[in-house]
């Protein structure tokens, strides 16, 4: 399901479809945004909802279905600036040591060494991974939609993009793949095979809320600051820059990078 269709089917329709177009008021829209923000929707996402509503109502005005665009009279949700936090190298090692005990080592190593977004990591398929060349190709993203998870094509102006990975991550993924193969044999026909790199026990995608709970638990066990999973995306650049390797170069040219660094994991 595309993001726009997902927004309409899972958010806009259930809330607004009972209101006749000619009866829609600014208060209805304001209540909708307030309700979505209270349910945990980010201000940035709610603002995108507003843009979609505004565009649709604008078209309705052109067609003569309504006299005015009531979305013009509503202040769109403002995207809040969140403080960016990063982990120094020593704390990254502690995080990865703890992740090793949970079976999620490869997932967190990918997060801190590639700068991929959470959804891109959770939506990564083995068909997108070339372990021989040390390159992964970001083609889809996993997102939470109501009580379900959906896959969407990557939302970037550059489209599908290759990402060079470190040799330590290549080895971690090989080990992870071998363990996943054992798990697939253990579950047999009951294994839910989505061809995903990272799954829940027995196959199937990991939902972002579940990953968040596991991540917060990992931080507490490793005695680390309370940060967002998204902050790991920002952590990778300072780590590579500290080692003299610009992160943007790492995303372009294949080859082993930082696999012999003194931090051991990177």
C-alpha positions as CSV (number, residue, x, y, z in Angstrom):
1,X,0.0,0.0,0.0
2,X,1.4,3.4,-1.0
3,X,1.8,6.0,1.8
4,X,-0.9,8.3,0.3
5,X,-3.4,5.4,0.0
6,X,-2.5,4.3,3.5
7,X,-3.2,7.7,4.9
8,X,-6.6,7.9,3.2
9,X,-7.7,4.4,4.1
10,X,-6.4,4.2,7.7
11,X,-6.6,7.8,8.9
12,X,-8.7,10.2,6.9
13,X,-11.6,8.0,5.8
14,X,-12.4,6.5,9.2
15,X,-12.6,10.0,10.8
16,X,-13.9,12.3,8.2
17,X,-16.0,10.2,5.7
18,X,-19.2,10.6,7.8
19,X,-19.1,14.4,7.4
20,X,-20.7,15.6,4.1
21,X,-18.3,17.7,2.1
22,X,-20.5,20.8,2.3
23,X,-20.7,20.5,6.1
24,X,-17.0,20.1,6.7
25,X,-15.7,23.0,8.9
26,X,-12.3,24.2,10.2
27,X,-13.3,22.8,13.6
28,X,-13.7,19.3,12.2
29,X,-10.1,19.4,10.8
30,X,-8.7,21.0,13.9
31,X,-10.3,18.2,16.0
32,X,-8.9,15.6,13.5
33,X,-5.3,16.9,13.9
34,X,-5.6,17.1,17.7
35,X,-6.9,13.5,17.8
36,X,-4.1,12.2,15.7
37,X,-1.4,14.0,17.7
38,X,-2.9,12.7,20.9
39,X,-2.8,9.1,19.5
40,X,0.9,9.4,19.0
41,X,1.1,10.6,15.3
42,X,4.1,12.9,14.8
43,X,3.5,16.6,14.0
44,X,5.3,16.1,10.7
45,X,3.0,13.3,9.7
46,X,-0.1,15.2,10.8
47,X,1.2,18.2,8.7
48,X,1.4,15.9,5.6
49,X,-2.2,14.8,6.3
50,X,-3.2,18.5,6.3
51,X,-1.4,19.0,2.9
52,X,-3.4,16.1,1.4
53,X,-6.7,17.4,2.8
54,X,-5.9,21.0,1.6
55,X,-5.1,19.7,-1.9
56,X,-8.3,17.6,-2.1
57,X,-10.5,20.4,-1.0
58,X,-8.8,22.8,-3.4
59,X,-9.8,20.4,-6.2
60,X,-13.3,20.3,-4.9
61,X,-13.5,24.1,-5.0
62,X,-12.3,24.0,-8.7
63,X,-15.1,21.5,-9.5
64,X,-17.7,23.7,-7.8
65,X,-18.5,21.1,-5.2
66,X,-17.8,23.6,-2.3
67,X,-17.5,27.3,-2.1
68,X,-14.3,27.6,-0.1
69,X,-11.4,25.5,1.1
70,X,-11.9,25.3,4.9
71,X,-8.3,23.9,5.3
72,X,-7.2,27.5,4.5
73,X,-8.7,28.5,7.9
74,X,-6.9,25.9,9.9
75,X,-3.3,26.2,11.2
76,X,-1.5,23.0,10.2
77,X,0.4,21.1,12.9
78,X,3.9,22.4,13.4
79,X,6.7,20.0,13.2
80,X,8.6,20.0,16.5
81,X,12.4,20.2,16.4
82,X,13.8,17.2,18.4
83,X,17.2,17.4,19.9
84,X,19.7,15.2,18.0
85,X,21.7,12.9,20.3
86,X,24.6,10.7,19.4
87,X,26.6,8.1,21.2
88,X,30.4,8.3,21.5
89,X,32.3,5.2,20.3
90,X,32.8,3.8,23.8
91,X,29.0,3.8,24.4
92,X,28.4,2.3,20.9
93,X,30.6,-0.6,21.9
94,X,28.6,-1.1,25.1
95,X,25.3,-1.0,23.1
96,X,26.6,-3.6,20.6
97,X,28.0,-5.9,23.4
98,X,24.5,-5.9,25.0
99,X,22.8,-6.4,21.6
100,X,25.1,-9.5,21.1
101,X,23.3,-11.1,24.1
102,X,19.9,-10.5,22.6
103,X,20.5,-11.9,19.1
104,X,20.0,-8.4,17.6
105,X,23.7,-7.6,17.1
106,X,23.6,-7.4,13.3
107,X,20.5,-5.1,13.4
108,X,22.2,-2.6,15.7
109,X,25.5,-2.8,14.0
110,X,23.7,-1.9,10.8
111,X,22.0,1.0,12.4
112,X,25.2,2.6,13.7
113,X,27.4,1.9,10.7
114,X,25.1,2.7,7.7
115,X,22.8,5.5,8.8
116,X,19.8,3.7,7.5
117,X,16.4,4.7,8.8
118,X,14.5,2.3,11.1
119,X,11.9,1.5,8.5
120,X,14.6,0.8,5.9
121,X,16.3,-1.7,8.2
122,X,13.1,-3.5,9.2
123,X,12.0,-3.6,5.5
124,X,15.4,-4.9,4.2
125,X,15.2,-8.2,2.3
126,X,17.9,-10.7,1.7
127,X,17.4,-10.1,-2.0
128,X,18.6,-6.6,-1.3
129,X,21.8,-7.8,0.3
130,X,25.0,-8.7,-1.7
131,X,27.3,-10.1,0.9
132,X,30.0,-10.9,-1.6
133,X,30.4,-7.3,-2.7
134,X,29.5,-5.9,0.7
135,X,26.6,-3.8,-0.7
136,X,22.9,-3.5,0.3
137,X,20.3,-1.9,-1.9
138,X,17.6,0.1,-0.1
139,X,14.4,-0.5,-2.0
140,X,11.5,-0.6,0.5
141,X,10.6,0.6,4.0
142,X,8.4,-1.0,6.7
143,X,5.9,1.3,8.4
144,X,3.3,1.0,11.1
145,X,-0.3,1.5,9.8
146,X,-2.8,1.2,12.5
147,X,-2.4,-2.3,14.0
148,X,-0.6,-3.6,11.0
149,X,2.7,-3.1,9.3
150,X,3.0,-2.3,5.6
151,X,5.8,-2.1,3.1
152,X,6.3,1.0,0.9
153,X,8.8,1.9,-1.8
154,X,11.6,4.1,-0.5
155,X,10.6,7.7,-0.3
156,X,13.7,9.5,-1.6
157,X,14.4,11.8,-4.5
158,X,17.3,9.6,-5.5
159,X,15.1,6.5,-5.5
160,X,16.7,3.1,-4.9
161,X,20.2,3.5,-3.6
162,X,23.2,1.2,-2.9
163,X,24.9,1.4,0.5
164,X,28.4,0.0,1.0
165,X,28.7,-1.8,4.3
166,X,31.7,-2.6,6.5
167,X,33.4,-6.0,6.6
168,X,32.4,-6.5,10.2
169,X,28.8,-6.0,9.2
170,X,29.2,-8.5,6.4
171,X,30.4,-11.1,8.8
172,X,27.6,-10.3,11.3
173,X,25.0,-10.7,8.6
174,X,26.5,-14.0,7.5
175,X,26.3,-15.3,11.0
176,X,22.8,-13.9,11.4
177,X,21.7,-15.5,8.1
178,X,23.0,-18.9,9.3
179,X,21.1,-18.7,12.6
180,X,18.0,-17.6,10.7
181,X,18.3,-20.7,8.4
182,X,18.4,-22.9,11.6
183,X,15.3,-21.1,12.9
184,X,13.5,-21.7,9.6
185,X,14.2,-25.4,9.8
186,X,13.1,-25.5,13.4
187,X,9.7,-23.9,12.7
188,X,9.2,-25.8,9.4
189,X,6.0,-25.0,7.5
190,X,4.9,-22.6,10.4
191,X,7.8,-20.2,9.6
192,X,6.4,-17.0,8.1
193,X,8.9,-16.3,5.3
194,X,8.9,-12.7,4.0
195,X,12.5,-12.9,2.9
196,X,13.3,-10.2,5.5
197,X,16.7,-9.9,7.0
198,X,15.4,-9.1,10.5
199,X,12.3,-10.8,11.8
200,X,10.4,-11.8,14.9
201,X,10.9,-15.4,16.1
202,X,9.2,-17.7,13.6
203,X,9.5,-15.2,10.8
204,X,7.4,-12.2,10.0
205,X,8.2,-8.5,10.2
206,X,9.3,-6.6,13.4
207,X,6.8,-3.8,14.2
208,X,8.4,-0.4,15.1
209,X,6.7,-0.3,18.5
210,X,8.2,-3.7,19.4
211,X,11.6,-2.6,18.2
212,X,11.3,0.5,20.3
213,X,10.5,-1.4,23.5
214,X,13.5,-3.8,22.9
215,X,15.8,-0.8,22.2
216,X,14.8,1.0,25.4
217,X,15.4,-2.2,27.3
218,X,18.8,-2.5,25.6
219,X,19.7,1.0,26.6
220,X,18.8,0.4,30.3
221,X,20.7,-2.9,30.5
222,X,23.8,-1.2,28.9
223,X,23.4,1.8,31.2
224,X,23.2,4.2,28.3
225,X,21.4,7.6,27.8
226,X,17.7,7.4,26.8
227,X,17.9,8.2,23.1
228,X,15.6,7.5,20.1
229,X,16.4,4.7,17.7
230,X,16.5,7.4,15.0
231,X,19.5,8.9,16.9
232,X,21.6,5.8,15.8
233,X,21.2,7.2,12.3
234,X,22.9,10.3,13.4
235,X,25.5,8.4,15.4
236,X,27.1,6.7,12.4
237,X,28.4,9.9,10.7
238,X,30.4,11.2,13.7
239,X,31.9,7.8,14.2
240,X,33.2,7.5,10.7
241,X,34.3,11.2,10.6
242,X,36.3,10.6,13.8
243,X,38.1,7.9,11.9
244,X,38.8,10.1,8.9
245,X,36.2,8.5,6.6
246,X,33.5,10.9,5.3
247,X,30.1,9.0,5.5
248,X,29.0,10.3,2.1
249,X,32.0,8.6,0.5
250,X,31.1,5.4,2.2
251,X,27.7,5.3,0.4
252,X,29.2,5.5,-3.0
253,X,32.3,3.4,-3.6
254,X,32.5,-0.3,-2.7
255,X,35.3,-1.6,-0.6
256,X,36.2,-2.5,3.0
257,X,36.1,0.5,5.2
258,X,36.9,0.8,8.9
259,X,36.8,-3.0,9.4
260,X,40.2,-2.8,11.2
261,X,39.4,0.2,13.3
262,X,40.5,0.0,17.0
263,X,36.9,0.1,18.2
264,X,36.6,-3.5,17.0
265,X,33.0,-3.4,15.9
266,X,33.0,-0.8,13.2
